Amino acid sequence: MALPTGLTALEHRDFRLFWVSQFVSLIGTWMQSLGQSWLVLELTNSPFKLGAISALQFLPMLFLSVFGGVISDRLPKRRLIVATQTALALQALALAALTWTGHVQYWHVAVLALLFGTINTIDMPTRQSFIIELVGRDHLTNAIALNSAAFNGARIIGPAIAGIVIARFGEGPAFFLNGLSFLPVIGALLAVRTEGLPHLGVGSSVLGDIREGIGYALRTPLVAFVLSLVVSVSVFTLNHNVLVPLLARDVLHQAAQGLGFLMAVLGAGALTGAVAVAMLARRRPHLAAILIPALGLSAGILVLAVVHRFWLVAAMLFLVGFCQIVFMTGCNTTLQITAPDGLRGRTMSLYMLAFAGVTPFGASFIGSTAEAFGVPIACLAAGSLALLSVLALAWWWERGTATSVWTS
């Protein structure tokens, strides 16, 4: 029996296995994310050091993502993801052991955050480029939207569970549960039949592959434009692991459970956006479907500078989550459909560089600004700069590379 329009990608057996197992694992990932932020604040009481941890977690993406893209294009994707997911499980269990035994120090969290980021430089572009291998081009937008729905459904469940667990038992159990959550993913990947075999020609060099991928992005106006948008939005607005804990603690005076609720609301907005995209998805989104949510996301961060009531902040975070996922899904789909098979891993590594690689700058900016001038000023600066950047890029695209920003 045919599935509803919003679930058509689940007709593919391999994607179905991958999707369900990822959802379980992502709940654990979000538990660890909240637990790590709260642990750093308990250890240091420093917004700057919290921002530094987020920066370290994404720093490898800045320097190594292009190599991760080459590895993704050169090796069988299924087996590569099994290896990276196993490594991420061990990282989570190490953090759990240090925390549970009471030996954890700030530098431990920093080193493990750096290790997490290094593994992700290979894992993220490989998983992203594996999706089209599982479902094909016709169901790609739906598959990306469903992945986003799983990611953000887990963002609701994970922090809510983590807030309760941390309040009663501390951060260690949250990290341990994350380590266990990778087992379903590894099991599902072993059952998946699609290998995701490489498309690269034999004999090409790593540096030659990197030059080819970057050259392709620079020569293709649509790819260059989308990547520029992702950089502008990511560096100023996608720093939730730093900004939301600071809002919860310093502006709203909440404990771990209040932070868990705010992160869950952010996830609820993103989940709503993902479901909307899944139901209304077309093969390639119009650029308006990318630009409008980018503006909404920027404006939402700006408004957080002036709202200081818990429910108003929660409502704004719901809007931020909704706009973020519509924007990122549109960018992801556009890049994957545009890129040829042999360059998709490298294109997605550049996407990850634009999305996550700039996080060290954004996290440091938010953390240092909040520490020097307060959280509201940090929101004001980040939202304003993001809004101006998106408007400038939209003007550049309309004037220089297309007849209209409203068509693709």
Secondary structure, 3 states (H helix, E strand, C coil): CCCCHHHHHHHCHHHHHHHHHHHHHHHHHHHHHHHHHHHHHHHHCCHHHHHHHHHHHHHHHHHHHHHHHHHHHHCCHHHHHHHHHHHHHHHHHHHHHHHHCCCCCHHHHHHHHHHHHHHHHHHHHHHHHHHHHHHCCCCHHHHHHHHHHHHHHHHHHHHHHHHHHHHHHCCHHHHHHHHHHHHHHHHHHHHCCCCCCCCCCCCCCHHHHHHHHHHHHHHCHHHHHHHHHHHHHHHHHCCHHHHHHHHHHHHCCCCHHHHHHHHHHHHHHHHHHHHHHHHHCCCCCCCHHHHHHHHHHHHHHHHCCCCCCHHHHHHHHHHHHHHHHHHHHHHHHHHHHHCCHHHHHHHHHHHHHHHHHCHHHHHHHHHHHHHHHCHHHHHHHHHHHHHHHHHHHHHHHHHHCCCCCCCC
